[in-house]
């Protein structure tokens, strides 16, 4: 059946699925490394690239292929590539986009391991400039003649600032550079960077796409030619996702809309509670009207997501507060059914030098909260009793 006019959940459930071969309603897990050739000529055609097919799961696997086709459809992309982790996806996407002698502009507020990757790029002769991409003037000033890529997250992890995807994409294309957006926090349900002008979108599928905190994965989505090149790069790096992980993420995507609506609703209730609490200095959530980019968020996203960051009034209260929580789980991931909480300065962004962290707004008082699917009153009650301890 044609899914072109179907809604998001219908496509999330049915896109990419292949029931004809076996009649299986659920995508089978093709838990195999190699695939049997029909004969020597078949092997030669596959290995020589004259025929598409399955040779070895590091390159292509039927279960993973369903995940890739599903994500391409949901993102409005020509093609997609699944990888073993979010960082494997980002690494393969970046290595496909730049080479020695190129220049990259990256937002100064990005996930700690992504920041570390861009620092390491300098070893390979790639120059990187970190700027605040939420101000397009900063991006424009940072351009060099050899700038090939602009990378950012929106919202940014963990300060929740937004970057105007369309404006940065338009300007970058005028100057011959591609734009890559990490849209993990929003998922394709709330935000579609490619439709706003970006060239490549990446996700840590470990988070909301899987949604249950029980596997790792990453996604790259973009134009067919780009994904073909990325697949070649990724195959050589070796970051191929396992068939079972692909299956778990496929299963998670089928409930993505329902879960994201609940994450969004719960986060709004929790953000309003934190916003009015006398022991919270600042609450950072794009769904709050006083967020500095509230209108931009409404323009480029259909929801505010499930991540909130907030600052306590004194950094010394952070460990006391975190250790007092009874239901919210102290862990560095996000986007799963349970509410997770962490301290970026000593956890996810500990790799960023403190002087830089403070300059970028990742203060010692900052806490990141991934609001789960529990009853919102219970999340709020746990945060309230924790705040009472400081």
Residue, then its C-alpha position, 0 to 999 in steps of 0.5 A: x500500500x502507498x504510505x505517501x499520504x499516511x500519518x506519522x504513526x502509520x508510517x512509523x509502523x508500516x514503512x520499510x516492512x517486508x511481509x511478502x517473503x515469509x508472511x511474518x507480521x513482525x520483522x524477522x531478526x536475521x541474526x547472521x554474519x554471512x549470507x549464502x551465495x546462490x553460485x559463483x556468478x552470483x557471488x562475483x556480481x554481489x562482490x563486484x557491486x554489479x548487483x545489490x544483495x546481502x553478503x555480510x551483515x557488516x555491510x547490509x542486513x535485512x533487519x537493519x534494512x527495514x530500520x533504515x528505510x523506516x527512518x528515511x521515510x520518517x525524516x523525509x530523506x532519500x536514504x538512511x544508514x544505521x550504525x552501532x551507536x550514536x557516536x558511530x553514526x556521527x563519526x561516519x557522517x563527519x568522516x564522509x563529509x570532510x577530509x584533511x585540509x577542510x574546515x568545520x564550524x561546530x556549535x560550542x554546546x554539543x554532547x561531550x563525546x561529539x566535542x571530543x571527536x571534533x577536537x580529535x579531527x585536528x589530528x587528521x588535518x581538519x580545522x574546527x572552529x567552535x561558535x554559538x550557532x544560535x547567533x547566525x552572525x557568529x556562523x557567518x564570521x567563522x566561515x573560511x574559504x575551505x569550510x565544508x561542514x557546519x554541525x550543531x544540535x538543536x536543542x543543544x545538549x545540555x543548555x537547550x538553546x536552539x539554532x535556526x536550522x533554515x537560516x543556517x542552512x541557507x547561508x551555509x549553502x550559499x558558501x558551499x558548505x553542508x549542514x549536519x544536525x543532531x536531532x536526537x532530542x526532537x526525533x523526526x516526530x517533532x522536527x525534520x531538519x532535512x525539510x528545513x534545509x539541512x543536508x544530513x541529520x544524525x540521531x543517537x537511536x539509543x535514546x527516543x527512537x528505541x525508547x526503552x534503554x535496552x540497546x545502542x544505535x545510531x542513524x544517519x539520514x540524507x541524500x542517496x549519494x551521500x548515504x552511499x558514501x557514508x555506507x562505504x566509510x562506515x563499513x570500513x570503520x566497522x560500526x555496523x549495528x547488530x540485527x537484534x539492536x535494529x529489531x529493538x529500535x524498529x519496535x521502539x519506533x512503532x510507538x514513537x508518536x505515543x511516547x513523544x506526546x507523553x514525554x512532551x506533556x510530562x516535561x511541560x508539567x515538570x518544567x512549570x513546576x521547576x520554573x516556579x520553585x524558589x530553589x531553582x535559579x533558572x529552568x531551560x525548556x523550549x516549551x516555556x514562553x520565557x525561553x529566549x527562543x520560544x518562537x523559533x522552537x514553535x516555528x521549526x518544531x511541533x513540540x518541545x520534547x522531553x528534556x529539561x535543564x535547570x540550574x540550582x542556586x548553588x553548585x554545592x547543592x547539586x550532589x545533595x539534591x541528586x542523592x536525595x532522589x528516590x524515583x528519578x534515576x541517576x544515569x547519563x542516558x535519556x529518552x527512555x520510559x524512566x525519568x533519568x537525571x544527571x550532572x553534565x559538568x561531572x558526567x556527560x560533559x566532563x571531557x570539556x575543559x571547565x573554562x570552556x564549559x562555563x563560557x558555553x553556559x554548562x555551569x556547575x549548577x546545571x542539571x539535565x533531566x530526561x522526563x520519563x513516562x511515569x505519572x507526572x505527579x510522581x516525578x514532580x513529588x520526587x523532585x520536590x522532596x529532593x529540593x527540600x533537602x537542600 
